[in-house]
Amino acid sequence: MRRLPRPAWVSLAVFVASAFFLGLATGDGPHAPAQPPPAKPPDDPSLRNTQPGEPLSAQQALAGMTTLDGFQVDLVAAEPMVVQPIALTFDDQGRMWVAECLSYAERPTNYDRDQRDRIVILHDDDRDGKADRRQVVWDQAQKLTSVAVGFGGVWATCAPHLLFLPDHDGDGVLDGPPEIVLDGFNDGAVRHNIVNGLKFGPDGWLYGRHGIQAFSEVGVPGTPRDQRIPLSRCIWRIHPIDRRFEVVCEGTTNPWGHDWDDHGHLFFINTVIGHLWHAIPGAHFKRMYGEDIHPFIYELIDQHADHYHWDTSQTWSDSRNTSGIHGQLGGGHAHVGMMIYLGDAWPEEYRGELFTLNFHGRRINQEHLERRGCGFVARHRPDFLFAADPWFRGIDLTSTPDGSVVMLDWSDTGECHEDDGVHRTSGRIYRISHRDFASRSRPAFNLRDEPDARLLERLAEPNDWFGRAARRLLQERAHAGTLDPRTIPALRALLADHPEERMRLRALWCLHSINALTTERLHAALNDSGEHLRSWAVRLLAERGAAEHPEIGAALLERARRDASGLVRLELASALQRLSPDLRFELGAALMERSEDRDDHNQPLMVWYGMEPVVSAAPGKGVELIKRGAFPKVARLIARRLAADLDQPDFGQAVARLIALAASQPIETRAAVLEGMAQALRGRRRAPVPEGWETHRDALAQSGDNALNNHARELDLLFGSGRALADLRAVALDETAPSEARRDALRSLIDADYPEKYQDLFKLATDLATAGLAARGLAAFDHPEVAERILKRFHVFRPEDRPMAIDALVSRPSWAMTLLEAIAQGRVPRADLNAGHARLILSHNQPELKAKLAEVWGELRETPADKAEAIARYRALLTPESLQTADLKRGRTLYTQTCGACHKLFGEGGAIGPELTGADRQTLDYWLANLIDPSAVVPAGYVMSVVLMNDGRVLNGIIASRSGSVVVLQTASERIHLDAEDVEEIQPTGQSLMPEGQLTALSDEEARDLIGYLMSSGPN
């Protein structure tokens, strides 16, 4: 294997490395306890298994594993030596520290407060590669998800806290009680999206992760709420010395694995919506659901892989299959744990490759990172390892000091949702090595005892585990004031003179973390020959605020205009968010001069994230950016931001200038401006006419582009143009026009305000092509004949229009009673009224409506006892024998009626809610819990609100976004833009958008058919 050359200034001393064969501590190491604990932990009666089954033996599970040629898997530890391992790390002696999470429980329990989690050290006394004994460091943790060792102790994520447990001499015996470093991490609703993932980064900060299910408000203890940092679905970091805390990037679903490549670029793994992401500081990534916390971000960056590990044309909940198309693509949607291999005990071809555990596929996926444009793209490589054990639940991967890789196996059935119980007395740790390096042994070491000169040598080790540990120790010594005076000059020489960028980077990181990197040296690094070092120089200059120096600012502008590296330009875009408004404006404009980046995966949106605050604070700056040549995507977002506050004088003036400017611009810019304005104002019934609109309107819309003309017509209508109104009415009322064109015109008319609107909608409510939309529009008119008009033609409505008609009818109490009477008379099928409609009827709070609903449809079970009784009844009804007789064809029809409007299954259905959850679809209790009690755990993005309208209507849905003038409401059937002036009150309910009582309206046979279809392998 090719070894990386050492720097010229480093002695060619013989490599002094690990004492252990497996990354485990040796009994004769410097801190071996005088009286070791028993070889195996005693039986712990407090560990309660609620999963009744038992796993294969560890040896049986091991025998079922297969790897790529040349690799082998060995068992390090298994129950009872280790149980429920959720994370691990290594200390400066190479000892393995394991986090055991025993408090995680079934979903109704969430976390079991009677259980305690543990941090343990596993020792390999005879150095045979197997754990011989365990040392319990701390056994009073709860909700423990990760550990990191450094700076005189152990760091642990135990929501709601980030804890520091002092252990100054590193003997594994705590020197005092835990210190709460941060608090405010959500520890209730967040469930399996809980805070996790502690790892020290190359910049000397401690990094962590957080999932999507709930928001946290984080700060040091005692921080007032208005000074806390709100976060969810993100990568975050804290400085271990001065305790500064910040969010690095936001988005995705549930990141549960991250690592840095050889040049210090951070990547993380995710589940469901895309698996691999480049953690660009300041980025806002696509998320599974919900809106970004920042209202004017508007658009989000997608994943950085060119593929998925499952067939996205099918439901992701079905992607857990290890065979078929999902198996061919990588095994499924769920990914846990991630490592970029930078060791020295695998063949060279694997160095820099990214590995992640595919949870449902029971395998390790391999990805190859390539530079592309302003960033990276990941390509799929052959899957690396397969586990046949049905209980295999791989949860983490990490490189070890001996160059092999250690893999944690949670060892249980089910998954993060845990509807079938928890098996707390199982768990395994495996080692993956290559046969060509298996015979190599290394002596004992303790990096804490090594002088600085030896740690500097460690920076060059081909196994980067040593370099990472060495950098952290040098940072600790600098903070303690014990750094050798020769260390900083040696690092500066390395940064200035070493021929390899890899080594210059390591010197840069060390100097930065020990506060010995001057602004002058960073300024010089902007001209380094390596794109990675130049990008790091940009980042660190921005973080320090040094970019505001005129000379540095000018150098950054020069880099923006001249640097050939898209990676450097991406770092400049990322840095915008840390700069003063004036420098930010100039640098953003300079970056958008680079036409090669206009359609890049990252760059336009990263520029926008940096420029949005400038545009919001000084609207005229947005117009100037477009004048100077903004990327088309950025131009559209600028126009959207300006038009969003059109009513405010400074924004109105900016929009007037923008219209005048755009009229003389190429069609691409005109289209971007009109589209952005239309997006901002959609949902408003009327908006002030910008100065110059009538003058420049024809020039703006001069094009054969239908989309551009539609946007211009939409704005015309909003601004009160009679010509646009006449055109739209003509199209909507023309029975010979294409149906979709008529519906597009009608959507615009519904949002407009004109005298003939009621008559138009009343007529269109009997037209097959427009009936559903017209019914929705008629809901705004409190006329008694509306309900009967809709019901009279209900039988000819298209199936996809019927939910909108029902939505309209249940929005007013008098119409709801008319609807229920029609159901009683058989004029409307009972099944067309779903549980969501029933819930909205109840929200009118009228006893006669509640009684009528119970009479003709059924009762919603609202108390916990009612729900438990219903679950027990259906569990007894829906036996395996009963489900075998299910009519799957009818089940598919029922799915379309009850679930398909919001959820996608087998490639069919809507995208309002998540594609049907990642839980095992073969588990009956999962479906019963979700269908009968969906509000037991409500993710933040799915909390329903009741919206009271000024016209007397009552609407239910999720508040998708809210600005000063428009409220976007996501109902179970559509997304509605509401003029904020029409909204009387918004009342959050705390309930899920998914209504309770989905089975209430179904007969027992229909319930059997629906559940049978949901648990089936598909419509075929």
N, C-alpha and C positions, 0 to 999 in steps of 0.2 A: 504494500500500500504506500502511495506517495505521501511523504510527510511534509508539512509546511516548514519552510526554512525559518530558523530563529533569527531575530534581529542581530546585527553585527556587534552591538554593544553588550549583548547578553552572553555570559559565559556558556560554553558548551558542556556544562556540567551534566553528569548522567541524570537522566530523568528519575526523580524520586516521586513515586506515586502511591497508589492506594494499597493499603494493607489487606484489603479484603478482596475476595474473588467475585463477590456479587453486589458490591455496593453496601455491604452490611458491616457493622462495627466488629472489630476483632477483640478477643478477650484480653490480649496483652497490649492493647493500645494505651495511650497515656492517661486516659480517664476511666479505665475499667473499674467497676465497683469491687471493693474488697470482698463483700459477701453477696454474690449474685443471687437474684431471686430464683424461685423454682423454674425448672425448664419449661413448664407449661403453666398457664394461668389456672387458678382453681375454678371449678364450676361456679358460675354466677347465677344464683336463682332469680336475680332481678331481671334477667334477660328473658323477655316474653316473646315467643314466636306466635304471630297471628296467622302466618302462612302454614297450613298443616303439613305440606309435603316436605320431602327431604331431597337435597341435591345429590348428584353423583359424588362419589369420593373424589378427592383432589387428583389422585392418580388416574382415575377413569377419565376425568375431565381433561387432564394433561394428554392422555393418550389420544383424545379426539381432536387435538389441534394439528393443523397443517400450516406450513410456512413456505415462502419462496425457497428455491434451492440454496443450500449452503447454510441455512439458519436452523437453529434449534431452540426449543423452549424448555426451561427447567423450572421446577417448583421452588420458590423461596420460602413461602410460609402458607399455612392454611389453618382453618379453625382446628383447635381452639387458640392457636398461637396468635391469630389475627382474625377479627370479625368486623364486618361492615366497613372495610377500608374505603374512605372517600377521597383521600388526598395523601400525598407524601412529599417529603423533601429530604435533603442530606445536609448534615452539618459539616464543620471544618475538619472533622476527623473521618468523614465519609460514612458516618452512621446514618441509618435510615430512620427517619421520624415519620410515624404514620398517624393520621387522624382517623379515628373510628367514630362514625356517626350512628349512634344507637337510638337517638330520640326521634328520628324520622319515622312516621307512622302512616297508617291508612288515611285516605283523604278526609273522611269525616273527623278524624282526630287531628290531622295535620302533623303536629309534633307532640310526642308523648312527654308531658312534663315530669312524669315519674322516672323517666330514663335519663341517664347521664352519659355524655360522650367522653371520649378519652384521647389523650395524646400519649403515644407509646414510642419507645425506641426498641428496635429489633437488633439483637446481637448475634453475630456468627462467630462463636468462640473458637471453633476448630477450623474455621476458614475453608469449609467444604461447600460453600455456596448456599447453605440452608440456615434459616434462623434457628438458634438454639434456645434463646430465652428472650423475654420481653421485659422491659423496664417501663413501668407506668410513670409518666412525668406528671400528668394531671388527669383526674377522673371526675371532675365536677363541671365539665362543659355541657352546654346545650346548644343545639343547632350549629354544631361545629362542621365547617365545610372545607377549611384549608388551614395550613400552617406554613410559616417561614421562619427560619432561624437566622438571627443576626443582630448586631448592635446590642449585645449583652442580654439576649433573651429570646423568647419565642413569641411570634406574632400569630394571632388566631382570629379568624372570622367566626364569630358566635353571635349572630343577629339577636338583638339590635346593635351589637357592639363589634368594634374592632378592638381586640385586647392585646396587651403586651404583658407577657409573663416573665419576670426577671430571672435570669440564670447566668450571672456574670462570669462564673468560672467554667460554664459549659459542661457541668457534670450531670445534667439531666435532673437535678434536684433543685426545685424552685427556691429562690432566695426571698420570696415575699409574695403577697397576694397579687392577683392580676390587676393591671392598670387599664382603665377604660380610656382608650386613645380617641375613639370616635363613637358617637352613638347616633341613633336615628334611622338605622337600617331597618326597613320593614321586616317584621318577624311573624306576621300573622297571615294576611291575605296573599303574601308573596309566594308561599308554598315552595315548589321546587325551583322557582326562579330566584332563590334567596342569594344574598351576597356570598361571594366565593372567590377562589382563584389567586391567592397571594403568591407573588413572585417578584423578586428584585430585578429591575431593569438595568440596561447598560448605563443609563444616565444617573444611577444612584437612587432612584425613587422606588417605592414599593407599589406594585400594581395589583389591582383586583377587578372583579367583574360583578355585574348585577343584571338580573333578568327583568322581563316585561310585566309581570303579573300585577304589580302594584308599585306605587311611588314611595320613595324614601326621602326624608329630609335630614341631611347629614351635617354634623358639625362636631366640634369638640364639646365635651359635657358642659352644659350651662349656656350654650349658644342660643340666643333668642331665635324664634322661628323665622323672623323676617331676614335673618342673616345666615340661615342654613342653606345648604346647596340641595335643591330638589333634583332627584335623579331616578332613572329607571332604564332598563335595557342599555347598558353602557359599559365601557371600560373606564376605570377611574385610577387615580394614583395619589399617594401621600408621601411626603418627604419624611424619611425615618428620623431625621434630626430636628428640623424646625417645625415639623408637623403641618406644613402647607398641604392643602387638599384641593383637588380639582378633578373635573370630568375630562377625560381625554377625547372620547368620541361617543356618539349616541346612536341608538337604533338597534335593529335586528330583533331577536326573540329571547333567547336564553343562552348567552355565551357561556360555555363551560370548558374552556381550554384556550390557552394562548402561549406564544413563544416568539422569540426574536431570531431573525436570520443572522448570518455571519457579519452583516453590515449594520445590525441594530434596528432593522425594520420590523415592526411588530405586526403579527397576524393573529387572528383569533377564529375559533370555530363556533358554529351556531347550529340551530336546528330548524326544521320546517321550511323556511322561506328561501334558503340559500345557505350553504354551509361554510363558505370561506370568505374572510374579509381582511383587507389591509387596514389596520387601525390608524388611519390618517388623523393626526391631531386636529380637532375642530370639525370633523366630518359629522354629517347627519345621514345615517343609513336607513334604508328601507326597513320597515318593521312589520311584524305579523299583523298587528291591528293598532288602531288608535292614531292620533295626530301627534306631531312633534310638539314638544313643550313650548317651542318658539313659534308664534303664530304666523310669521312671515317667511318662514323657510320655504314653504310651498312644495318643493320637490326634493326627493331623497335619492341617494346613491345606492345602486344595486350591488350585489355580491361581486367578488373579484375572481370567481371561477368561471370557466367557459362551459360548465356542465353541472348537472345535478346527479346525485346518487340514487335517484328514483325517477320513475316515469311521471312527469308533471302533468300528463294528460289524464292521470288517474288520481284518486284521492291519496293524500300523503299518509292518512291513517292506514291505508292498505299496503304501504310501502315497507312494512316490517318483514315481508316475506324474504327469505334468504334464497329463493329460487325464482325462476321466471325473469321477466323483464327487469324488475327491481334488483334482483340478484346480479344480473348482467351489468347493470349500471353502477352498482356499488353497495346495495344492500338496504337502502332506506333513507328516511329524512333525518333521523336523529343522530347527532354526533356529540361525543363526550370525550374530553381530554384531547390534547394536541401537543405535538413535539416536532421541532425542526431538528433533524439529527446533525449534530456537530461534534460527534465523538470520533475516536480513532480506532475502534475495534470492529467496524463493519467495512466492507469494501468501499473504495473511494467513490463509486458511482452513487452511493446512497447519501453522501455528504450534502447537506443543504436540502434534502428532500423533506417534505412535510408529511407527517403521519397523524391520523386521527382514528379513534375507535368509533365504528359504526354500530350503534347500540342495537338496533333490531336486526341488522345483518350479521351480528356476532362475528365481526371481522375488524381488521385494521385496513383502512383506506390509505392509499399513497398518492400524494399530489406533487407535481413538479412546478415550482415557481419560476416564471419567466418575466423578464422586464418587457413592458409594452406601454408605449406612450408615456403618459404622466403617471406611472405606477407599475402594477404587476398584474399578471393573469395566471391562474392556476390551471394546469392541465392534469387530467386523470392519468394515473399510472396503474399497473396491475395491482390488485388488492394483495396485501402483504401477508396477512395471517387470517386463518379461519378457525372458529371454535365450534365444535359440534354439540357441546354441552348446552342443553336448552336453558339452563340456569345461568349461563355466562352473561354477565352484565359488566362489560368492560367500562371503566369509569375514569381512568387516567393513565397517561404514559409519560415517562420522563427518562432522560439520559442519566447515566450513573458515572461515578468517578472512574470506573474501570472500562468505560467506553461501551458497555452493553446498555440495554434498555429494560426498564422495569415497568410492568403492566399490572394495574390493580383490577381485580374482579370483585364487584359487590356481591355477586353470587346470590341470586334471588329470582323469583318469577316476577311477572308484571313489569312495571316501569315507573317513571316518575310519578304518575297519577295514582298508583297503588290502590287498586280497588279489590285486590284479592289477598291482602295481608302482607306482613313483613316477616322475613326470616332473619332474625338478629344474630343467630349463632353460626353463621357461615361467612366465608370471605377467603379470598386467595390472592397471593402475589406471585407473579411469574417473572422470570428473567428471559429476555430474548438476546441470544448471542450468535456470532457467526463461527462456524467450525474452524476457519483459518486462524482465528485468534483465541480459541478456547483454551489453549495450553499456556497462554501467557499469564504470569503471576506478577504481582507488584508488592513492594514492601509497605509497611505501615507508614502513615503520615499523620501529622496534625498541623494544618496550615496556621493555626493560631500561634504556634511556636516558631514559625519560620521567619527569618529576617526579611526586611523589605526587599533586599536584593534578590532573594529567592522568589518572592512573590512577583517581582518584575519578570523574572524568567518564566514564571507560570503563565504570564500573558501570552506567550508564544506557543503554549502547548497546543498540539493539534486537537486534543480533547478540550473543548471550550468550557467544560465544567470547571476546570481549574482556573481558567482565565476569569470566569465570572466570580468565583469565590475570592480570587486574589484581589480583584477590583473592589469588592465590598469590604474586605479586610483593610485595604489601604485607606478607604473612606473612613472606616471606624477609627483607625489610628490617627488620621488627620484630625478628626473631631476630638479625640482624646489628647491631642498634642504630643503623641509619641512617634510621629513619623520621622524616619531617618532623614537628616538634612540633605543627603545625597539623592534622595528619591525624586524630588521635583525636578532638579536639573536633568536627571536621567530620562524622565518622562518627556521633558521639553525637547531633548535631543532626539528622542524616538519620534516625536511628532514632526520635527523639522526634517529629519534626515532618512528615515527608514524607506526603502524602496517599495514596500508593500503597503497598499492602502489599508488592508486588514489590520496591520500593526499600528499604522498612524491613527486609525480609528480608536483602537484600544487605549492609546496614549491620550487622545482627545477626551474620551469618556472618563478616564482616571483623573486627569487634570481638572475637568469640570466638577466631578463629584467631590474632590478635595479642595475646591475653591482656589485652585492655582492656575486657572486658565484665564489669561488676560484678554481684554477686548482686542488689543492689538494682534494677538496671536489668532483669535477667531477671524478678525478682518483679513489677515493673511491667508487663512484657510479657505476663504471664498475663492481663491485662485488656485486651489489644489488641483492636481490632475485627475483626481478621483471624484466621480459624481456623488458617491455616497458621503464622502467627507465634506464636500461642498454643501450638500443638503443638510448635514448635521450642523455645519457652521451657521447656516441660515436659521435653523431651529433654535440653536442656543443663543444666538444674538437677539432673536425676537423674544425669547423667554426672559432674558436679562434686561430688556428694555434698551439695549445698546443701539438698536436700529435707529433710535431717534437722533443720534449724533449725526450731524450733516454729512460727514464723510462716509459713515456707514450706510446711511440712507441712500446716498448717491451710488454706492457700490451695489446695493441691493437692486436699485433701478437698472443698473448696467447688467446685472445678472438676468433680470427679467427680460431685457431686450436682446441679450446676446448669448445666454447660456444654451448650449446645444442639448443639454440633458433635460428631458421632460420630468425626471425625478426632482431635479433642483427647482424647476418651475412649479411643481406640485408643492414643494416645501415652502416656496415663496407665497403661494396661494393660501396654504395653511397658516402661515405667519401673519396674514392680513389681520386676523382677529385680535392680535396682540399689539397692533400698531395704532398710532395716533390718527385721527380722521384725515388730516392732510396727507400724511405719508401713505396711508392706506389707499386713499383715492388715486394718487399718482402711481403707486405700485400696481393697483388693480387695473388701471387703464393701460399700463405698460404690458402687463401679462396678456391682456386681450388684443394686443397688437400681434401676438403670435398666432397666426392663422392656422398653423398645424395643430393647435390644441382646441379649436372651436367645437369639434365633435368628440373630444376625448371622453372616456368613461367618467373621469373624476373632475377634470379641471374646470369646466364651466360652472358646475355647482359649487366647487370649493371657492371659486372667485366670488360667486354670489353670496355664499355664507359670510364671507368677509366684508362684502360691500353693502349688504342689506342695512346694517346699522347706520352707515353713512347716508344712504338714500333716505332712510326713515327720519334722520335728524335734519337733513338738508335736501329736500326734494329736488331742488334745482340741480344738484350734483348728479342725480340719476339721468336727467336729460343730457347733461354734459357728457356723461359716460357713453350714451348712445351716439351722440354727435361725434365722439372720438373713435367710435368703431367697436361697440360692445359685441361680444359673441351673440348670435341670434337668441340662444336660450336665455342668456342674461338680459338681453333687451326685453324679451317677453316678460321676465320676472320683474324687471324694473317697472315696466308699464303696469303690470298687475299691482305692484305695491303702491304706485302713485294713485291709480284709480281707486284703490280700496278706501282711501281717505279723501275722495274727490270733494266732499262737502267742506273740508277744512281749507281756508283761504290759500295757504302756502302750497298745499297739494293741488288745489284747483288751478292755481297759476302755473304750476309745473306741468300739469296735464295739457293746458292750453299751449305752452311752449313745445311740449312733446308732439302734439298734433301738427303744429306748424312745421316742426322739423321733419317728422315722419313723412309728410306729404311729398317731400322732395327726395326721399330716400328710395333705394332699390326695393323691389317687391318683397324680398326676404325680410327687410326691416319693417316695412309697412305691415306685413302679415303678423310679425312678432308683436308689434305694438297693439294692433287691433285684437289679436287673440288674448293678450295679457289683460287689456281693459275689459273685454267681455267676461273673462274668467273672474275678475275682481267684482264685477257688478251683477253677476248672475244671481237671481233671487230677489233683487230689488224691484219694486213696482215702478218707481220713478227716481230719476237722479238729475241733478242740475246739469244743464247743457254747458259743456266746456266752451269757453270763448274760442271762436274760430272753427267750431265743428261744422257748421253749415257751409263755411267758406271752403274748407279743405276736405270735406267728406268725400266728394267724388274723386278727388285725386288720390285719397287714401285707398279707396276701394277699386280703383281702376285696374282691373285684372280679369283674366278668365278663370281665376282660381275660385272654385265654389266655396271652399272653407273661408277664404278671406271675405268674399261677398256676404256669406252668412253672418260672420262676426260683425260686419258693418251694419247689416240689417238689424241684428240684435241690439246693437248700440243705438241705432236710429229709433227703434221702438222705445227703448228705455228713456231716451232723451225727448220723447214726445213727437216724433216725426210722423205726420199723417201719411206720408208716402209709404213708409215702411209698414205701418199698420195696415194700410190697404193691400199691399202686396201679400202680407202674411195671411190676412183674412181670405184673400182670393185663393191662395193655395190650400188652406185648411178646409175651406168649404167646397172645394172642387172635387166632386166624387170621382172624376176621371183622372185626377193626379195620382202619382205613385203614393202608396200608403205611407211609406216611411217619410217621404217629403211632407205629407200632410201632418203626420205626428210631430215632426220637427217644428213645423210652423205653429202647431197647437201648443207645444211646450212654451214657445215664446209668448204666445197670446195669453196663456194662463198667468204668466208673471206680469203682464201688462195691465194697464188700467184705462178702460175706454167704455163709453156708454153702451155699446151693443154687446158687451162681453157675455152677459147672462144669456141673451137670446142665442148667440153663437154656440155656447156650450150646451144649452138645452137641446138645440138641434143636433149637435154632434154626438150627444149621448145616445142617440139611436142609430148611429152609423157604426157598422161593425169595425171599421178600420180605426176609429177614433174614440169608441165608447169608453174604454177604460180611463184614458187620459181626461176625457171630458168629465167623467164622473168625479175624478180627483179635483178638477177645477171648480165644479159645481158645489163642492163641499164648502166653499167660501161664502155661499149665498144661503142665508137662513130662510128659504122659501119652502113652504110645506109640500109643494108639488114635486120637489126634487127627488125625495125618497121614492115616491111611487113611479116617477119617470124612470129611474134607474132599475127598479125592481120589475117594471113591466117588460123591459128588454133584457133582463139578466140572463135568461136562458140562451140568448144568442151571443153573449159576450165570449170573446176568445178566452181560453183557460188562463193565459197569462195576464188578462185584464181583470179577472174576477177579484183577485186580492185588492186591487186598487178600488174597485167598486165597494167592496165590503169595508175597506178603510174609510171611505167617505161616509158610508151609512152609519158606522159606529162612532163617528166623531161628534155627533150631536145626540143628546138623549132621546128626543122625540123620534128621530130617524132610527135610532137603535131599537126602539120599541116596535116600530113598523117592520124592521128587518126580522126581529124575533117572531112576530106574528106571521110573517111570510114563511119563515122556517117551519112554524107549527102547521101551516096550511100546505106545506110541501112544495111551495113555489121556489124555494131556495134549498138546495141540499144542505143538510145539517153539517156534513163534513167540510163545507166551504167556510164555515165559521171556525177559525182555529183558536188555539188557546190565547194567542196574542190579542185577537179581537175580543175574546171573552174578558181578558184583563182590562182592556180599555173600556169596555162597557161598565165594569165594576168601578172604574175610576170616576164615573159620573156621580157616584155616591147616592144613588136613588134606590130605595128599598124595592119599589115595584119592578125596576129593571133587574135587580139581583134575583128576585123571585121568578121572573119570567125566564131569565137565563137558565136557572136551575131546572125549570120545568121543561124547556124545549131542547136544552143542550147538555147541561150537567153542572156540577159544582166544582170550583177550583179548590183543591185541598190546600189550606193555608197554614195550618199549624204543624209543628214537627211531628206530633202524634199521628195526624192524618196522613202525612207523607210516609212515615214509617209503616203505617198500616197498609197503604197502597203498595209500597215496595214489597212487603211480605206477601200480599195477595198475588201480585204479578209473578213473584218468584215461584210461588206454588203452581201458578197457572202455566207458566212458560218453561216447562220441563224440557230436557233434551228430546224426549219422545214427542212432545207436542210440537216443538220447533221443526222437527223433521217433516211434519205434515204441512208446514207453512206454504201458502200459495205465493211464490216469489214474484210472480207477475203482478198480482194485486198489491203485494208489498211495495213494489217499485212505484206503483201509482200512488199509494198512500204516502210514500216518502216524498214524492213530488209535491203533494198537497200539504204536508206537515213540516217537512224539514228543508226541502229543496229550494225554497225561496232564499234561504240564508246560507245553506251549507252545500258544499260540493262533495259528491260521493261517486266513485267510479267515473269521474270526468263529467258528471252531470250536476247541475244545481248552481246556486248563486255564490257570491264571494263576500257576502256581508259579514258572516261569522267565519270562524276558522274552518278550514277543511277538516272534516270530522275527526276530532281529537286523536292524539297520538296513543291513546290507550288501546289495549288489545280488543279488537272488535269481536272476538269470540267470548268476551266476558259479559255475561248477562247483567251482573250487578252494575257494571259501568253504565250501560244504557239505561237501566232503571233509575240510577241516581241522577243522571243528567236529564232524563225526560220528566221525572216526577219532582225533583228538587234541584233545578239548575242554578238556583241562587244560593246554594250552600257555600260555594266559593265563586265570587264574581270578579274576574279580571277587571282592572281599572278601565280598559277600553271598551267594556261591554256593559257598563252600568246604565240602566235605562232612566230616562227622565220623562215626566209628564209635562207637556207644553200646553199652556192655556193661551188661546188666541183671543184677540180683541173682538173677533166676530162671533164668539161663542163656541168655537170648535175646541175639542180636546184631542191632542195628538200624543202618541207614545213613540219613543225611539231613543237612539244614542245621539248626544250632541257631538257631531263629528268635528265641527269647528265653529268658532264664534268670533266675529269681528265687530267693529262698532256698528256696522250697517246690515250685516247678513248673518243669520244663524243657519247652519247646515245641519239638518236632522236626518239621521239614517234610521228609517223605519224597517220593519221586517220585509217590506216589499220594494222600497225605492229610497233614493236619496233626494231630499227636498230642500231647496234653498228658500228660506223664509226671510222676508224683510223684517229687520229687528223692530221696526216701528209697529208691526202687526202683532208682536208677541207681548202678551200681558204678563206672563209669569212662567218661569221654568222651575220645576220641582224635581230634584233628584230623588229617586226611589230607593236606591241601594239594591235593586233587583237586577237580575240579568235580563238582557234583551230577549234571550231565549225564554219564552213564557212557561210557567208551570202548567201542568194539566194537559200535556200533549196527548196523553192516552185517554183523557176523559171522554172525548167525543167519539172514541172508537169502541166498537164491540170487542168482545174477547177474541173473536176470530180475526178481526182486523188488527188488533194489537199483536197477535201471534204472527200474522203475515208481515207487518211492518218490522218487528224485531227480527224475524227470520231473514228478511232482506238485508237489514243492517248488518247482520252477523254472517251473511253469505259471502261467497267469493266473487260475486258480481252478477250483472244482469244476464249473463249467459249461463 
